Amino acid sequence: MAIIITAILFVFILIIIFEYRLRTPDQIVLFEKNSIIQPRKTRFYPRHFSMAINGGVHSQITEFEAEAKGHLLINIRIVLTVAADNEHLDNLIRTGGWKENCVNAAVDEGKILLESMAKEFCAQYDIEELSSEKLTGYLKKKLEDECSVFGLTVVSLNTQSIEPQEKDIITALQQREEARLEEQTEKTRQKVRTNIAQTKALADQQILEADHALELKRLELKKIREKNTAELARERISEELRLKNMQLDFEKREMELLQDNPELLMLSPQLARLAEASQQLPNAKTVVSLGQGDLQQGSQIVESIQNVLQTVFSKKPNDEKKNK
């Protein structure tokens, strides 16, 4: 009995070893359940009830002929990189079949659609209007919706070249491109010269504006300085006038005081100097020896002193009568 059980276990282990395989990270294991293709998520799978396909990317280069507007033949070279779409595995099996290289088969079917799209696009444009960028953008936009029909997803798409088949056309296009580049270069050169001139003119204008602003500032400061100078001169003149008015008021009060009190003239230093000058004159005995100028000056001084004294003594009695 033990031998039978051991034999059964041995056979079971052999069946497991022979039937089950380990799924690698780059594989997609498919199985059918209720007529629906589904991927297995376990690491081990039965090989006779499943199919493992390559889940990595697949790149292919496709070259074909197309016609531009005017029935001019062109050669197109496109690099297409795709991978299996896990969300549309039914379409992948329907397109490529239940086989391990179903992705490559689906890519071959997709290349046919790619060529038809490219030919349709090129027929709408002149040969000089076609470019790799335009064709790549158009194909990417169209394949985003169409690739799911084949169970594929586009990883990258790049148009490597679009070239006319006739060499004369290639030469003409090259000459046109050279002329365009030369024209663009000349425009760039002239634009640089214009920008330099505009920059210089702008700098000169800014310098002139700065000089003008500086001159206005200088004139403003000069005006303020002149105003301050005039204000100081006005204040100085006002102060001088005020001092002169004070001096005039003082002299006026002094004259009024002398008019009211003539005896104060005796205390006047001017009168003292007159008296001193009269004493220095020669006496009557030496009048003959005096010059004409000295005699006249002495007589004037004596007369002034006499007039002052006479006024003083004549006013005193009058004041006493008024007081009585």
Salt bridges, closest charged atoms under 4 A:
GLU19 OE1 - HIS48 ND1 2.55
GLU63 OE2 - ARG77 NH1 1.91
GLU67 OE1 - HIS71 ND1 3.14
ASP85 OD2 - HIS88 ND1 2.85
GLU128 OE2 - ARG176 NH1 3.88
GLU177 OE2 - ARG180 NH2 2.26
GLU183 OE2 - LYS187 NZ 3.39
GLU186 OE1 - ARG189 NH1 2.42
ASP204 OD2 - LYS200 NZ 3.29
GLU215 OE1 - ARG218 NH1 2.56
GLU231 OE1 - ARG234 NH1 2.60
GLU239 OE2 - ARG242 NH2 2.29
